[in-house]
Amino acid sequence: MREFERTGIYPEYLLFNMPGTRQSWKIKIKHTPQKGVLNSKGKVLYEYSFDENFCKFRKVNADGTYSEWMEPEFIITEMRD
């Protein structure tokens, strides 16, 4: 990885594969806790919150309101070389 070669630190990412969508998102973890949104074609679809080993998300409804916070069914931690 170029970033590892440059900094000596393996970058960490959140990978989201939301149920009912064919889309996935890769978000770089810059700090913890971290909050953000998941966009598709310029439209915000989800909001997420990540704090070390805990992650939750909520869907943005058509009227702009948010659903209740949900937790992923499973979280996988992997190290790639």
Secondary structure, DSSP 8 states (H G I E B T S, - for coil): -HHHHHHSS---EEEEE-TT-S-EEEEE--SSSEEEEEEETTEEEEEEEEETTEEEEEEB-TTS-B---B--S--------
